[in-house]
Amino acid sequence: MKATTRLHALGQSLWLDNITRDLLTSGTLDRYRTELCITGLTSNPTVFDHAIRNTNAYDEAIGWKIRQGMPCEALFFELAIEDLTRAATLFRLVHEASHGVDGWVSLEVSPLLADDTAGTIEKARQLHDSAQCNNLFIKVPGTAAGIQAIEALIFAGVPINVTLLFSREHYVAAADAYERGVRRRIAAGLDPKVHCVASIFVSRWDQAVKDKIPSALRNRLGINVAKQVYKTYRERLLAPPWRDLARKGALPQRLLWASTGTKDPQLRGGYYVQALAAPHTINTIPEKTLVEFAERGEVSGVMREDGGDSESMLAEFAQAGVDVAAVAAQLQDEGRLSFIRSWNDLMTLIAAKGKST
């Protein structure tokens, strides 16, 4: 039995952290679905920049749309929605069978809106309406402005994937925003069932502190932050405020592990995937990591609901001089800036391809 099948059997959803037109047209994504238990996927500006830059699959469409006078941003979202709705069709059966819990694809708003609450709300609603796809999440960053937008968008009934979350505090802010939006729906007499996931980035922690800690602590911070978040996630599901919302028909906001590929060449490819095995969560896996883990990975147990030794481990990092809250803020800002760079590169690439085709 493949390691991905074992993860699926213990109750974790596996989503591909990639999309390209070639994945769709070659049948590779469908094969990942049937053979490797992939039940959804995510995208971001970096993913689409690589997809468009490294193939000619989009060139003809870009050239035609540019000649029609379509602006680069509108052109990109049209291409992205075409790809994502096609991928969503592959996952529709699992989406329906799971009553909407699984089988999602994700499209991110422009990262230029990360500090613009009103702009994020407007763009997210526009993308949701234009896609007309029941299993499409709109990704919104968990920045201060994004958190305000998330509450409003959940109230408006827009399914949201909250991205760029790094710490327990980031997760709690996203979970609170989701619950506020649901409460507003209930107060307004609306259906409380709006799907939402909270995406916790993991491996970037270890890259951020690798030169600042003793060798015994290397590559252990991200996993222990994840364990701390998972403990809080499980506690919230049992707490009276959530149980009251659940009795009224609300759906739990699912926890999603992101950035689960290894960046340290000394680590085996499935290092984070194995450590993050946890029922009722999602793991978005880079394509290379997925293939490697399916064939050579191990599933040796599941994450403890009480966080295991995460608090004592995080205390060791604090003693070593790591300020977790400060690093989380740094990582979120670096992630925001990285996506902005990818977005700007993507717009430049589309304009250049439009001129050359």
HELIX and SHEET records of a PDB file:
HELIX    1   1 ALA A    3  ALA A    9  1                                   7    
HELIX    2   2 ARG A   21  THR A   25  1                                   5    
HELIX    3   3 THR A   28  GLU A   35  1                                   8    
HELIX    4   4 PRO A   45  ARG A   53  1                                   9    
HELIX    5   5 ASP A   59  ARG A   67  1                                   9    
HELIX    6   6 CYS A   72  LEU A   90  1                                  19    
HELIX    7   7 ARG A   92  ALA A   97  1                                   6    
HELIX    8   8 PRO A  111  LEU A  113  5                                   3    
HELIX    9   9 THR A  117  ALA A  131  1                                  15    
HELIX   10  10 ALA A  144  PHE A  155  1                                  12    
HELIX   11  11 ARG A  168  ALA A  187  1                                  20    
HELIX   12  12 SER A  203  VAL A  209  1                                   7    
HELIX   13  13 SER A  215  LEU A  217  5                                   3    
HELIX   14  14 LEU A  221  LEU A  238  1                                  18    
HELIX   15  15 PRO A  240  ARG A  247  1                                   8    
HELIX   16  16 TYR A  271  ALA A  275  1                                   5    
HELIX   17  17 GLU A  287  ARG A  296  1                                  10    
HELIX   18  18 SER A  310  GLN A  319  1                                  10    
HELIX   19  19 VAL A  324  SER A  356  1                                  33    
SHEET    1   A 8 ILE A  38  LEU A  41  0                                        
SHEET    2   A 8 SER A  13  LEU A  16  1                                        
SHEET    3   A 8 THR A 281  ILE A 285  1                                        
SHEET    4   A 8 ARG A 254  ALA A 258  1                                        
SHEET    5   A 8 CYS A 196  PHE A 201  1                                        
SHEET    6   A 8 ILE A 160  LEU A 165  1                                        
SHEET    7   A 8 LEU A 136  PRO A 141  1                                        
SHEET    8   A 8 VAL A 105  GLU A 108  1                                        
END                                                                             
